[in-house]
Amino acid sequence: MRIRAFALTLVLMGIAVEAQQPAPAVAGRGPGRAPTAPPGISWASPPLPDGPIVLDTGIQHQIRLTVTKGLVHPFSMAFLPDGAILVTERPGRLRIVRNGVLDPMPVAGLPQIRAQGLGGLLDLALDPHFAENKLIYFAYDKPAATGNTGIRTLARGRWDGTALVEVRDLFSAIQSGNASRILFGRDGMIYMTIGVGDNEATKAQDLNELAGKVLRLKDDGTVPPDNPFVNRAGARPEIFTYGHRNGLGLALEPETGRIWQCEDGPNGGDEVNILQAGKNYGWPVVSNGRFYLGQRVSVGDYKEGMEPPVVYWVPAIAVSGLTFYTGDKFPRWKNNLFVGGMRQGEVPRSGQLVRIDFNDKWEELHRESMFHELQNRIRDVRQGPDGLLYVLTEENDGALLKMEPWAPPEAGK
């Protein structure tokens, strides 16, 4: 009854929010331009209750969500050794949550950030030797010298306990637009996704372009000498893999350390891939998706020399965020993959968290969609050092959700 009442409350709240929304615009329309997408559906996500929220799941069964509100379009999080959680907000702020409470003051020390579209302040990652060097790496959009745009940049700063100091840029890639994720591999290198817009999708197949790629860099932003295209004429040496659309998740496979990546297709064709040095992942030559006006990206979804996805979605769920669960608080989820989803089939209020389990050959067995009751977009999912899972909602009134097992109290106790 509690869950049903909660869902009804969300519906009623959503009706009020929807009534305040302006009429949608046709994407891609402007002087001399034909539409590239149908009119969007104006249906804003309802605000979350203060919590705690109890939900049921397939094999773990009941879980409890503790809600920390006050975030604006949060994108990523990192866990400090003292238990605090750093959270990036795309508009250009770094926030800190301590014991479930959001500090009202943003963290000081960030550079100037150009936030527009899917750009701004994006992913962050602690140095593998953070306990000794206190270094934090982050991806952001640096204002370009000219024009109303930004340049996707990898930077790092030193954490002094309250702020970032000694901040400096390490590597600048391309004009910003799509989002980026960063991850330290077990080899100590930084892997960084660079998306590509559909109007320039062919750049994903061009090795002289950084758009539509996953990059591999040293921790100082320079190129490792063993990158797959270092000695190839007409290829950027930073490239690790290519043929990607918009990579919005990176995670390490627990046992082997292989790097998994998730990327958005257009209207269908979201993917989870296992990255292999120098491989081509197909975009926009092959895809399981359709463009936003309905036409297929490709007739077939496989071509010799291009890697097929491990998992894909039709329709798309707008994947964002990726993590393997390795803790002991949810034993039935051990080594399961979790993927955030922001909307399904281009329809708002269909955000979800997806759990996937595999056989011993990493072939998909089950795919469970959770959090539909929240009707909020899920931007990121991470495992904390406490063995719990943490989720960020991609909303103007976004929240950090802490997931923990829950059992109803016994009668009479």
Beta strands, then each sheet from edge to edge (+ up, - down):
strand 1: 53-55
strand 2: 63-71
strand 3: 74-79
strand 4: 85-89
strand 5: 93-98
strand 6: 101-102
strand 7: 121-126
strand 8: 135-143
strand 9: 150-159
strand 10: 164-175
strand 11: 182-184
strand 12: 190-194
strand 13: 213-217
strand 14: 239-242
strand 15: 246-252
strand 16: 259-264
strand 17: 270-274
strand 18: 311-313
strand 19: 319-324
strand 20: 337-341
strand 21: 352-358
strand 22: 364-370
strand 23: 378-383
strand 24: 389-393
strand 25: 398-405
sheet 1: 1+ 2- 25+ 24- 23+
sheet 2: 3+ 4- 5+ 6-
sheet 3: 7+ 8- 9+ 10-
sheet 4: 11+ 12- 13+ 14-
sheet 5: 15+ 16- 17+ 18-
sheet 6: 19+ 20- 21+ 22-
end
